[in-house]
Amino acid sequence: MKVKRIFFTFVIFSIFCLNLSAQETSEEQEAPAYTLDVLLTQTELNHPELLKLQEEYRRSLLDLKDAWWSLGPTVDLQASGTYMVNPPVGAMYINVDDIINSIHWNGVKPSNTGQRIKVFDGMENTLYNFELTMTQPVFTWGKITNAIKLYKQISEIKQTQISQQTVQLETELKTRLLSLYYLNRILEIIDEEQAYADRMVEVSENAEKVGMLLHQDVVDAKIQAKELEIAKQDVLEQMNDQLLELSRITGIQALELKDINYDFVPELVSSFDKLMETDPQELEAEVLSVNQSSMKMLTQLEDVSKTAEKISRGYENWKPDIALQMSSGYSGSRFPLFEPNWRRKDDYSVNISIGLKATVWDGGKKVRDVSRKVSDKETAKINKLDAGSTISKTLNTQWNAAQVCKLKIDYQELKIESATAKIAQKQQIYESGYGSETDLLSAKIERCNAQIEKEQQALARAAACLTIEYLRQ
């Protein structure tokens, strides 16, 4: 009875441990992979170039606020306090005898006494100076308002750059993810082909031993197997590079292939098919529209050059800036508002001034500045036209590349279909005892090569389509 109880307890404990182990294994298998949306979010949060642009945009908003406040007054306060050990003005006295002598007496003249009367105690040891000045621009030939417009345009350009950089990063992320996806498929095919090549080497060596094959044929088989090893190493290196770049742009450390969820690939490939059904002329009109990010930014740069020209014209000779200045000040030995009798000497002042400032002659510097801004404006127009031509050329190049890749994919699919039929035929002949295994292996290797070429063309087509999608943004 005791043995049964111990056995029952052991069974219950074993079942409990198995359940825990199964639960842990399930949790490990169900660990959430990084989806496309998660990777996009991480990229927007961690990519250094995007973060730099965001900081530049914040600074541009501060510059815009500074420009707005230039319309208002500037208030300056100057204050100083001085303690003088030996004041420059001492006490002042009047001799009584001098006063008596200066008077014409009709009767008896008073006698001289030599007495002195203090009429001024002298300058005190403390001296306080305060001045509050307010300067208000009245008329500046549009320099301030155009400066506000300029900084606003610059801020909008920074915002456009952020949007453009975000789209560029999304395109880069999708391109790298698809590269990993197709490289992994190519790696699987290479592993399959390498197994066939190794078997081909083994069969060739056996055939050489019995005199059915030349040594050169064996060497050719070994070369083919070695080429596959090199190709596999190249693919692994490319995959490692892509993972490192993904880690850099997303900020996710030690990112591995198994961590990425590729459920988005079928939908993305389907969108490529829809894209290739679009009319090329409609696409070209779309990528050259003012809403396209590159064209939009070039238009904004052109507007900035026009505004800069207007500002430079406000600095031309004989165009005075007019400003109103009001100031109030105090200069005395008593601290104002706190010490008694601080107003007794009427030491405070209030002034209102209207001033103007204009450049009369500077050797033509202002005129040349205007000419430079006009040149900048023309350069911006040329850049816009040149960019339109470049975008149009890139679109046509990528469109043709995508079309050619699609044709090559269809071609490789036909080769795969033909190779599959050939394999079935060779398999039957080999199993019937009339064919050789090397012919069967050669057919399988041929199909693997076609499959690899198909995946390579699919990757090239994806890159071309993603470039077109980027141009449309």
Secondary structure per residue as TSV (DSSP state, phi and psi in degrees):
chain	resnum	aa	ss	phi	psi
A	1	M	-	360.0	-42.7
A	2	K	H	-64.5	-37.4
A	3	V	H	-65.8	-39.7
A	4	K	H	-64.1	-39.9
A	5	R	H	-65.3	-42.2
A	6	I	H	-63.7	-41.4
A	7	F	H	-64.0	-41.6
A	8	F	H	-63.3	-42.0
A	9	T	H	-63.2	-40.6
A	10	F	H	-63.6	-40.8
A	11	V	H	-63.8	-44.4
A	12	I	H	-61.8	-43.9
A	13	F	H	-63.7	-39.8
A	14	S	H	-65.1	-42.1
A	15	I	H	-63.4	-41.1
A	16	F	H	-62.5	-42.9
A	17	C	H	-66.2	-38.2
A	18	L	H	-65.2	-39.0
A	19	N	H	-63.7	-42.1
A	20	L	H	-63.1	-43.9
A	21	S	H	-63.1	-42.4
A	22	A	H	-65.1	-38.0
A	23	Q	H	-65.9	-42.6
A	24	E	H	-64.0	-41.2
A	25	T	H	-63.5	-39.9
A	26	S	H	-64.6	-40.4
A	27	E	H	-65.8	-37.2
A	28	E	H	-66.7	-39.1
A	29	Q	H	-71.3	-31.6
A	30	E	T	-91.0	13.5
A	31	A	-	-59.5	129.0
A	32	P	-	-64.7	127.1
A	33	A	-	-83.1	162.6
A	34	Y	B	-78.8	112.7
A	35	T	-	-81.4	172.5
A	36	L	H	-62.2	-41.9
A	37	D	H	-63.9	-41.2
A	38	V	H	-64.2	-43.4
A	39	L	H	-65.6	-36.9
A	40	L	H	-63.7	-42.9
A	41	T	H	-62.9	-44.2
A	42	Q	H	-63.5	-37.3
A	43	T	H	-64.9	-44.0
A	44	E	H	-66.1	-27.9
A	45	L	H	-85.2	-26.7
A	46	N	H	-120.3	-11.3
A	47	H	-	-69.6	127.4
A	48	P	H	-63.3	-39.9
A	49	E	H	-64.8	-40.1
A	50	L	H	-67.4	-39.1
A	51	L	H	-64.5	-38.6
A	52	K	H	-62.9	-43.6
A	53	L	H	-63.6	-37.6
A	54	Q	H	-64.4	-39.4
A	55	E	H	-67.3	-38.3
A	56	E	H	-63.6	-37.2
A	57	Y	H	-65.3	-40.9
A	58	R	H	-62.8	-41.8
A	59	R	H	-64.6	-36.3
A	60	S	H	-65.4	-33.5
A	61	L	H	-66.8	-37.2
A	62	L	H	-65.8	-40.3
A	63	D	H	-62.7	-37.7
A	64	L	H	-64.9	-40.4
A	65	K	H	-64.0	-40.3
A	66	D	H	-59.9	-41.1
A	67	A	H	-65.6	-39.4
A	68	W	H	-62.6	-42.5
A	69	W	H	-70.8	-12.7
A	70	S	T	-66.7	-19.7
A	71	L	T	-70.8	-27.3
A	72	G	S	-89.2	-179.5
A	73	P	-	-77.7	157.6
A	74	T	E	-109.3	125.0
A	75	V	E	-112.3	124.5
A	76	D	E	-121.3	140.9
A	77	L	E	-123.5	129.6
A	78	Q	E	-121.7	132.7
A	79	A	E	-142.6	144.1
A	80	S	E	-152.5	149.1
A	81	G	E	-132.5	132.7
A	82	T	E	-129.1	135.7
A	83	Y	E	-111.7	120.7
A	84	M	-	-105.4	117.9
A	85	V	S	-67.3	-40.7
A	86	N	S	-126.8	88.4
A	87	P	-	-56.2	144.2
A	88	P	S	-68.0	-23.0
A	89	V	S	-113.9	116.9
A	90	G	-	-93.7	-167.8
A	91	A	-	-69.7	149.0
A	92	M	E	-118.6	135.0
A	93	Y	E	-124.1	155.3
A	94	I	E	-122.7	131.7
A	95	N	E	-78.3	127.2
A	96	V	H	-63.6	-35.5
A	97	D	H	-63.3	-35.3
A	98	D	H	-64.7	-37.3
A	99	I	H	-67.8	-42.2
A	100	I	H	-64.2	-41.9
A	101	N	H	-69.8	-23.9
A	102	S	T	-79.9	-7.5
A	103	I	S	-99.0	137.5
A	104	H	-	-88.3	109.5
A	105	W	-	-91.6	132.9
A	106	N	S	-84.1	-27.9
A	107	G	S	-109.1	-133.6
A	108	V	-	-78.1	129.0
A	109	K	-	-84.5	130.7
A	110	P	-	-60.9	150.1
A	111	S	-	-77.9	154.2
A	112	N	-	-71.3	136.1
A	113	T	-	-110.6	-19.7
A	114	G	-	73.9	11.7
A	115	Q	-	-79.3	144.7
A	116	R	E	-119.9	138.4
A	117	I	E	-113.5	130.0
A	118	K	E	-80.2	121.8
A	119	V	E	-106.3	-14.6
A	120	F	E	-149.6	125.3
A	121	D	-	-71.5	-11.0
A	122	G	-	97.9	165.3
A	123	M	-	-70.7	136.0
A	124	E	-	-72.2	166.3
A	125	N	S	-74.7	-21.3
A	126	T	E	-103.4	147.8
A	127	L	E	-144.9	124.1
A	128	Y	E	-116.1	137.1
A	129	N	E	-129.1	126.6
A	130	F	E	-133.2	137.5
A	131	E	E	-146.0	126.1
A	132	L	E	-114.2	120.2
A	133	T	E	-122.3	132.9
A	134	M	E	-120.9	125.9
A	135	T	E	-117.7	124.3
A	136	Q	E	-121.3	116.1
A	137	P	E	-63.1	136.4
A	138	V	E	-106.8	-47.5
A	139	F	E	-148.0	125.5
A	140	T	-	-131.5	21.4
A	141	W	T	59.0	32.0
A	142	G	T	79.7	7.4
A	143	K	H	-65.2	-41.3
A	144	I	H	-71.7	-46.6
A	145	T	H	-64.5	-37.8
A	146	N	H	-70.7	-31.9
A	147	A	H	-65.4	-39.5
A	148	I	H	-60.7	-45.2
A	149	K	H	-61.7	-40.5
A	150	L	H	-63.3	-48.1
A	151	Y	H	-67.3	-31.4
A	152	K	H	-66.4	-42.0
A	153	Q	H	-64.0	-40.2
A	154	I	H	-63.4	-40.8
A	155	S	H	-62.9	-39.5
A	156	E	H	-66.2	-35.8
A	157	I	H	-63.7	-42.6
A	158	K	H	-61.0	-39.2
A	159	Q	H	-66.3	-40.0
A	160	T	H	-64.8	-38.5
A	161	Q	H	-62.6	-38.5
A	162	I	H	-63.5	-45.4
A	163	S	H	-62.7	-42.8
A	164	Q	H	-65.7	-41.3
A	165	Q	H	-65.8	-36.8
A	166	T	H	-63.6	-45.2
A	167	V	H	-64.6	-40.3
A	168	Q	H	-62.8	-41.6
A	169	L	H	-67.0	-37.8
A	170	E	H	-62.9	-42.5
A	171	T	H	-64.2	-43.9
A	172	E	H	-61.8	-42.3
A	173	L	H	-62.9	-46.8
A	174	K	H	-63.2	-39.7
A	175	T	H	-63.1	-43.6
A	176	R	H	-69.7	-37.8
A	177	L	H	-65.9	-43.0
A	178	L	H	-66.8	-34.8
A	179	S	H	-60.8	-45.2
A	180	L	H	-62.0	-41.2
A	181	Y	H	-61.7	-50.2
A	182	Y	H	-73.8	-34.7
A	183	L	H	-63.7	-37.0
A	184	N	H	-65.9	-40.1
A	185	R	H	-64.2	-40.6
A	186	I	H	-63.2	-39.1
A	187	L	H	-62.8	-40.5
A	188	E	H	-63.6	-40.5
A	189	I	H	-67.5	-39.0
A	190	I	H	-62.8	-40.4
A	191	D	H	-60.4	-42.7
A	192	E	H	-64.5	-45.0
A	193	E	H	-66.4	-33.8
A	194	Q	H	-66.0	-35.3
A	195	A	H	-63.2	-41.6
A	196	Y	H	-65.2	-40.8
A	197	A	H	-66.2	-40.8
A	198	D	H	-63.8	-39.6
A	199	R	H	-66.7	-35.7
A	200	M	H	-63.4	-40.6
A	201	V	H	-63.0	-44.0
A	202	E	H	-63.2	-45.4
A	203	V	H	-65.2	-40.0
A	204	S	H	-64.8	-41.5
A	205	E	H	-64.0	-40.4
A	206	N	H	-65.5	-39.3
A	207	A	H	-68.0	-33.9
A	208	E	H	-65.8	-36.8
A	209	K	H	-63.8	-32.4
A	210	V	T	-96.4	5.6
A	211	G	T	82.7	17.2
A	212	M	S	-91.8	-15.1
A	213	L	S	-134.9	151.7
A	214	L	-	-80.5	159.4
A	215	H	H	-64.6	-31.2
A	216	Q	H	-61.6	-37.0
A	217	D	H	-65.3	-37.0
A	218	V	H	-65.9	-43.1
A	219	V	H	-62.2	-40.6
A	220	D	H	-61.1	-40.4
A	221	A	H	-64.9	-40.3
A	222	K	H	-66.9	-38.2
A	223	I	H	-62.1	-42.4
A	224	Q	H	-61.9	-41.5
A	225	A	H	-66.1	-39.7
A	226	K	H	-67.3	-37.3
A	227	E	H	-61.0	-36.9
A	228	L	H	-67.0	-38.2
A	229	E	H	-61.9	-42.4
A	230	I	H	-65.2	-43.9
A	231	A	H	-61.6	-39.7
A	232	K	H	-63.8	-42.3
A	233	Q	H	-64.1	-39.3
A	234	D	H	-62.9	-42.6
A	235	V	H	-64.0	-43.1
A	236	L	H	-62.1	-38.9
A	237	E	H	-66.1	-41.4
A	238	Q	H	-63.4	-41.1
A	239	M	H	-64.2	-40.0
A	240	N	H	-64.4	-40.8
A	241	D	H	-62.3	-42.2
A	242	Q	H	-64.1	-40.5
A	243	L	H	-65.5	-40.1
A	244	L	H	-64.1	-41.2
A	245	E	H	-67.0	-37.9
A	246	L	H	-63.9	-40.0
A	247	S	H	-63.4	-37.2
A	248	R	H	-68.2	-46.1
A	249	I	H	-79.7	-23.7
A	250	T	H	-97.4	-19.1
A	251	G	-	79.6	7.4
A	252	I	-	-90.0	117.7
A	253	Q	T	-80.9	147.7
A	254	A	T	54.4	44.6
A	255	L	-	-72.9	132.4
A	256	E	-	-119.8	164.0
A	257	L	G	-61.9	-37.2
A	258	K	G	-70.9	-15.5
A	259	D	G	-80.6	-10.6
A	260	I	B	-100.2	134.2
A	261	N	-	-94.6	121.5
A	262	Y	-	-104.2	25.5
A	263	D	T	-66.4	-17.9
A	264	F	T	-78.7	-14.1
A	265	V	H	-63.3	-48.3
A	266	P	H	-57.7	-42.5
A	267	E	H	-65.4	-38.5
A	268	L	H	-67.6	-41.9
A	269	V	H	-64.2	-37.1
A	270	S	H	-63.6	-37.0
A	271	S	H	-66.4	-29.7
A	272	F	H	-65.6	-40.3
A	273	D	H	-61.9	-41.7
A	274	K	H	-66.5	-36.9
A	275	L	H	-62.2	-41.4
A	276	M	H	-71.8	-11.2
A	277	E	T	-86.9	-7.0
A	278	T	S	-74.9	147.6
A	279	D	-	-68.1	126.0
A	280	P	H	-58.4	-35.0
A	281	Q	H	-67.0	-37.8
A	282	E	H	-65.4	-38.8
A	283	L	H	-63.1	-43.3
A	284	E	H	-64.1	-40.7
A	285	A	H	-64.3	-34.2
A	286	E	H	-70.3	-43.9
A	287	V	H	-73.4	-18.5
A	288	L	T	-100.0	5.6
A	289	S	S	-74.8	163.1
A	290	V	T	-69.4	-16.0
A	291	N	T	-83.4	-13.9
A	292	Q	S	-68.4	137.2
A	293	S	H	-58.4	-44.0
A	294	S	H	-66.1	-45.6
A	295	M	H	-66.1	-36.8
A	296	K	H	-62.6	-44.0
A	297	M	H	-67.7	-37.6
A	298	L	H	-66.0	-37.3
A	299	T	H	-64.4	-40.3
A	300	Q	H	-64.7	-39.2
A	301	L	H	-64.7	-36.3
A	302	E	H	-64.7	-40.7
A	303	D	H	-64.2	-37.5
A	304	V	H	-62.6	-42.2
A	305	S	H	-64.7	-35.3
A	306	K	H	-67.0	-42.6
A	307	T	H	-65.7	-39.4
A	308	A	H	-62.6	-35.0
A	309	E	H	-64.8	-42.0
A	310	K	H	-61.7	-40.6
A	311	I	H	-64.0	-42.6
A	312	S	H	-64.5	-33.3
A	313	R	H	-68.2	-24.8
A	314	G	T	-71.0	-14.6
A	315	Y	T	-97.5	7.4
A	316	E	S	-64.0	161.3
A	317	N	T	-62.1	149.6
A	318	W	T	63.2	27.0
A	319	K	-	-117.5	91.4
A	320	P	-	-77.1	144.0
A	321	D	E	-91.6	133.0
A	322	I	E	-111.7	135.1
A	323	A	E	-141.1	150.6
A	324	L	E	-104.1	133.5
A	325	Q	E	-129.3	128.3
A	326	M	E	-123.1	136.0
A	327	S	E	-140.5	147.6
A	328	S	E	-134.2	140.2
A	329	G	E	-145.8	166.9
A	330	Y	E	-145.8	137.0
A	331	S	E	-143.8	110.8
A	332	G	E	-166.2	177.5
A	333	S	S	-88.6	-9.6
A	334	R	S	-110.0	139.2
A	335	F	-	-69.8	125.2
A	336	P	T	-65.1	144.6
A	337	L	T	75.3	-20.6
A	338	F	T	-111.3	-42.0
A	339	E	S	-90.1	146.5
A	340	P	T	-68.7	153.1
A	341	N	T	60.1	29.0
A	342	W	T	-72.8	-18.6
A	343	R	T	-99.9	4.4
A	344	R	T	-67.3	-25.7
A	345	K	T	-102.1	6.8
A	346	D	-	56.4	50.6
A	347	D	-	-88.8	6.8
A	348	Y	E	-101.9	161.6
A	349	S	E	-147.0	150.5
A	350	V	E	-133.3	126.3
A	351	N	E	-130.4	143.6
A	352	I	E	-126.4	126.9
A	353	S	E	-133.4	148.0
A	354	I	E	-117.6	125.7
A	355	G	E	-131.1	156.6
A	356	L	E	-138.1	152.8
A	357	K	E	-140.8	129.5
A	358	A	-	-146.2	147.1
A	359	T	-	-87.9	123.8
A	360	V	-	-90.6	-45.2
A	361	W	-	-153.3	130.8
A	362	D	S	-138.1	23.4
A	363	G	T	76.1	17.0
A	364	G	T	86.6	11.6
A	365	K	H	-63.0	-43.5
A	366	K	H	-64.5	-37.9
A	367	V	H	-64.5	-41.5
A	368	R	H	-67.9	-34.0
A	369	D	H	-61.3	-41.2
A	370	V	H	-62.8	-41.7
A	371	S	H	-62.6	-38.0
A	372	R	H	-62.9	-43.6
A	373	K	H	-66.0	-36.8
A	374	V	H	-63.2	-40.5
A	375	S	H	-64.1	-40.7
A	376	D	H	-61.6	-38.3
A	377	K	H	-64.8	-43.0
A	378	E	H	-66.1	-37.8
A	379	T	H	-62.6	-39.7
A	380	A	H	-62.5	-38.4
A	381	K	H	-64.4	-43.4
A	382	I	H	-63.5	-42.9
A	383	N	H	-60.9	-38.5
A	384	K	H	-65.4	-44.3
A	385	L	H	-64.7	-42.8
A	386	D	H	-64.5	-40.9
A	387	A	H	-63.9	-38.5
A	388	G	H	-60.7	-42.0
A	389	S	H	-65.4	-41.3
A	390	T	H	-64.5	-43.7
A	391	I	H	-63.1	-43.3
A	392	S	H	-62.4	-42.5
A	393	K	H	-64.6	-43.6
A	394	T	H	-62.0	-41.2
A	395	L	H	-60.6	-48.1
A	396	N	H	-63.8	-39.7
A	397	T	H	-63.6	-47.0
A	398	Q	H	-69.4	-35.3
A	399	W	H	-63.5	-47.1
A	400	N	H	-63.7	-38.9
A	401	A	H	-62.9	-42.1
A	402	A	H	-64.8	-39.1
A	403	Q	H	-64.9	-44.1
A	404	V	H	-64.1	-41.0
A	405	C	H	-61.5	-39.2
A	406	K	H	-63.7	-41.3
A	407	L	H	-63.3	-41.2
A	408	K	H	-67.5	-34.9
A	409	I	H	-63.4	-45.6
A	410	D	H	-61.3	-39.1
A	411	Y	H	-63.8	-44.3
A	412	Q	H	-67.7	-32.9
A	413	E	H	-64.3	-38.1
A	414	L	H	-65.5	-40.2
A	415	K	H	-64.8	-38.4
A	416	I	H	-65.4	-42.1
A	417	E	H	-62.9	-42.6
A	418	S	H	-65.2	-42.8
A	419	A	H	-65.6	-36.8
A	420	T	H	-63.6	-43.3
A	421	A	H	-64.7	-39.7
A	422	K	H	-64.4	-38.2
A	423	I	H	-63.9	-43.2
A	424	A	H	-61.9	-39.9
A	425	Q	H	-66.8	-47.2
A	426	K	H	-62.9	-35.1
A	427	Q	H	-63.7	-43.2
A	428	Q	H	-63.9	-44.8
A	429	I	H	-64.2	-40.7
A	430	Y	H	-66.3	-42.1
A	431	E	H	-69.0	-26.1
A	432	S	H	-80.3	-9.7
A	433	G	T	93.0	5.2
A	434	Y	S	-100.8	-16.0
A	435	G	S	-109.9	169.1
A	436	S	-	-103.3	153.3
A	437	E	H	-69.0	-29.5
A	438	T	H	-63.6	-37.0
A	439	D	H	-64.4	-40.6
A	440	L	H	-65.0	-43.8
A	441	L	H	-65.7	-37.8
A	442	S	H	-62.3	-39.7
A	443	A	H	-65.5	-39.8
A	444	K	H	-67.2	-40.0
A	445	I	H	-64.4	-39.1
A	446	E	H	-61.4	-41.0
A	447	R	H	-66.3	-39.6
A	448	C	H	-62.0	-41.0
A	449	N	H	-62.4	-39.8
A	450	A	H	-66.2	-38.5
A	451	Q	H	-65.8	-40.3
A	452	I	H	-63.2	-45.1
A	453	E	H	-61.9	-37.0
A	454	K	H	-63.1	-44.6
A	455	E	H	-65.3	-37.2
A	456	Q	H	-64.4	-41.7
A	457	Q	H	-68.9	-34.0
A	458	A	H	-64.6	-39.4
A	459	L	H	-66.1	-43.0
A	460	A	H	-63.8	-39.0
A	461	R	H	-65.5	-41.1
A	462	A	H	-62.0	-42.8
A	463	A	H	-62.8	-41.0
A	464	A	H	-65.7	-42.7
A	465	C	H	-66.9	-38.7
A	466	L	H	-65.6	-35.8
A	467	T	H	-64.5	-41.4
A	468	I	H	-63.5	-42.4
A	469	E	H	-62.3	-37.1
A	470	Y	H	-65.5	-40.3
A	471	L	H	-65.3	-26.2
A	472	R	H	-76.9	-18.9
A	473	Q	-	-74.9	360.0
